[in-house]
Amino acid sequence: MTENHIPQRYATNPAQIPGMTTAQLRDTFLIDDVFAPGEIRLTYTHHDRIVLGGAVPAGETLALGGYPEIRSDYFLEHRELGVINVGDTGIVTADGETYELVKGACLYLGRGIHDVSFADADGSAGAQFYLFSAPAHTTYPTALVKPGEGTVRELGDQLTSNRRTLNQYIHENGVRSCQIVMGVTQLHPGSMWNTMPAHTHDRRTECYLYFDLPEDARVIHLLGEREETRHLVVADRQAIISPSWSLHSGVGTAAYSFVWAMAGENQAFDDMDAAPVTDLK
C-alpha cells in the first residue's frame, strides 16, 4: 500500500519578497489544487504548522488518515480541525457520529477523535469540504454551526465597494478551540474588496480560500509588507497562505465569498495592525 504524504511549504520572511518572480510567489503562497474529485488533498505549511486542504467525496467515502509529516497514527492525535463545506450538502462522520453540513456550514473536531470520513449526502454528489488544521494541546467538544448561526457582523459600505457579511464560527466567543479561528465572509453584489484597509497580525498566520467566484473572474490578492507589496491572481476555490508578517487584502472582478482561518498565538479576532491604503507601495 502506498503511504500518503502531505506536500510541504516552508516558512518565509519579508526579505525574500523583493527578489521573487511571479512563479516563485505562486509556488510559495498559492495553493491552486485544493479540490480534486475522489481525493483528500492537503498542504502542510511551516507557518504555525497549519495543514489545509480539501476533501471531495464524488460519490465515495474518504477517510482522513495519519501522515508521516505530522508523526501521528491518526490525523487528530495531536491536532484539531475546522471543516467548512463550500459545495453541495455532505456528511462528516467522526468516531461514529454523523454530521450533515449544508453549504457554508462549519464543523469543529477536537484533538483525540480517531476516525474521520467525508461523504456526499443522499441525493447529492457535489460536497466539497475545506479543511483547516492546527496543533492542539487539549480537547474541546465537537460542534456544528449552520450558516447564520454563528456571530454575524455586517462590515463595509457599498460606497467603498466592500459591503460584506462576516460569519464567525470558531472563535473565542463562539465554538471553542485551542488555536483555530475560522469563518466565512460573503461580499454583497457590487462589492469587490474583501478587506480594506489591509492589515497584518504578527501573532497569527491566516489562510484564505476564495470560492463562489465566477469561472471567468479573478481576485487580485495583495501580500507582502506595506512598503513592498506584491499580488497574486487567484481563481475560484484556490487558497492563499498569508504569513504573520504579510498584509492580506484583495479585490475581485466580481463578488465572491471566502473562508478565512487563522492559527497562532491568540484568538482575538480584532488583534490586527492596519495598513492604511496611503501607506501601501
Secondary structure in CASP SS format (residue, H / E / C, confidence):
PFRMAT SS
TARGET T0000
AUTHOR 0000-0000-0000
METHOD secondary structure of the structure
MODEL  1
M C 1.00
T C 1.00
E C 1.00
N C 1.00
H C 1.00
I C 1.00
P C 1.00
Q E 1.00
R E 1.00
Y C 1.00
A C 1.00
T C 1.00
N C 1.00
P H 1.00
A H 1.00
Q H 1.00
I H 1.00
P H 1.00
G H 1.00
M C 1.00
T C 1.00
T H 1.00
A H 1.00
Q H 1.00
L H 1.00
R H 1.00
D H 1.00
T H 1.00
F H 1.00
L E 1.00
I E 1.00
D C 1.00
D C 1.00
V C 1.00
F C 1.00
A C 1.00
P C 1.00
G C 1.00
E E 1.00
I E 1.00
R E 1.00
L E 1.00
T E 1.00
Y E 1.00
T E 1.00
H C 1.00
H C 1.00
D C 1.00
R C 1.00
I E 1.00
V E 1.00
L E 1.00
G E 1.00
G E 1.00
A E 1.00
V E 1.00
P C 1.00
A C 1.00
G C 1.00
E C 1.00
T C 1.00
L E 1.00
A E 1.00
L E 1.00
G C 1.00
G C 1.00
Y C 1.00
P H 1.00
E H 1.00
I H 1.00
R C 1.00
S C 1.00
D C 1.00
Y C 1.00
F H 1.00
L H 1.00
E H 1.00
H C 1.00
R E 1.00
E E 1.00
L E 1.00
G E 1.00
V E 1.00
I E 1.00
N E 1.00
V C 1.00
G C 1.00
D C 1.00
T C 1.00
G E 1.00
I E 1.00
V E 1.00
T E 1.00
A E 1.00
D C 1.00
G C 1.00
E E 1.00
T E 1.00
Y E 1.00
E E 1.00
L E 1.00
V C 1.00
K C 1.00
G C 1.00
A C 1.00
C E 1.00
L E 1.00
Y E 1.00
L E 1.00
G C 1.00
R C 1.00
G C 1.00
I C 1.00
H C 1.00
D C 1.00
V E 1.00
S E 1.00
F E 1.00
A E 1.00
D E 1.00
A C 1.00
D C 1.00
G C 1.00
S C 1.00
A C 1.00
G C 1.00
A C 1.00
Q C 1.00
F E 1.00
Y E 1.00
L E 1.00
F E 1.00
S E 1.00
A E 1.00
P E 1.00
A C 1.00
H C 1.00
T C 1.00
T C 1.00
Y C 1.00
P C 1.00
T C 1.00
A E 1.00
L E 1.00
V E 1.00
K C 1.00
P C 1.00
G C 1.00
E C 1.00
G C 1.00
T E 1.00
V E 1.00
R E 1.00
E E 1.00
L E 1.00
G C 1.00
D C 1.00
Q H 1.00
L H 1.00
T H 1.00
S C 1.00
N C 1.00
R C 1.00
R E 1.00
T E 1.00
L E 1.00
N E 1.00
Q E 1.00
Y E 1.00
I E 1.00
H C 1.00
E C 1.00
N C 1.00
G C 1.00
V E 1.00
R C 1.00
S C 1.00
C C 1.00
Q C 1.00
I C 1.00
V E 1.00
M E 1.00
G E 1.00
V E 1.00
T E 1.00
Q E 1.00
L E 1.00
H C 1.00
P C 1.00
G C 1.00
S C 1.00
M C 1.00
W E 1.00
N C 1.00
T C 1.00
M C 1.00
P C 1.00
A E 1.00
H E 1.00
T E 1.00
H C 1.00
D C 1.00
R C 1.00
R E 1.00
T E 1.00
E E 1.00
C E 1.00
Y E 1.00
L E 1.00
Y E 1.00
F E 1.00
D C 1.00
L C 1.00
P C 1.00
E C 1.00
D C 1.00
A C 1.00
R C 1.00
V E 1.00
I E 1.00
H E 1.00
L E 1.00
L E 1.00
G E 1.00
E E 1.00
R C 1.00
E C 1.00
E E 1.00
T E 1.00
R E 1.00
H E 1.00
L E 1.00
V E 1.00
V E 1.00
A C 1.00
D C 1.00
R C 1.00
Q E 1.00
A E 1.00
I E 1.00
I E 1.00
S E 1.00
P C 1.00
S C 1.00
W C 1.00
S C 1.00
L C 1.00
H E 1.00
S E 1.00
G E 1.00
V E 1.00
G E 1.00
T C 1.00
A C 1.00
A C 1.00
Y C 1.00
S E 1.00
F E 1.00
V E 1.00
W E 1.00
A E 1.00
M E 1.00
A E 1.00
G E 1.00
E C 1.00
N C 1.00
Q C 1.00
A C 1.00
F C 1.00
D C 1.00
D C 1.00
M C 1.00
D E 1.00
A E 1.00
A E 1.00
P C 1.00
V H 1.00
T H 1.00
D H 1.00
L C 1.00
K C 1.00
END
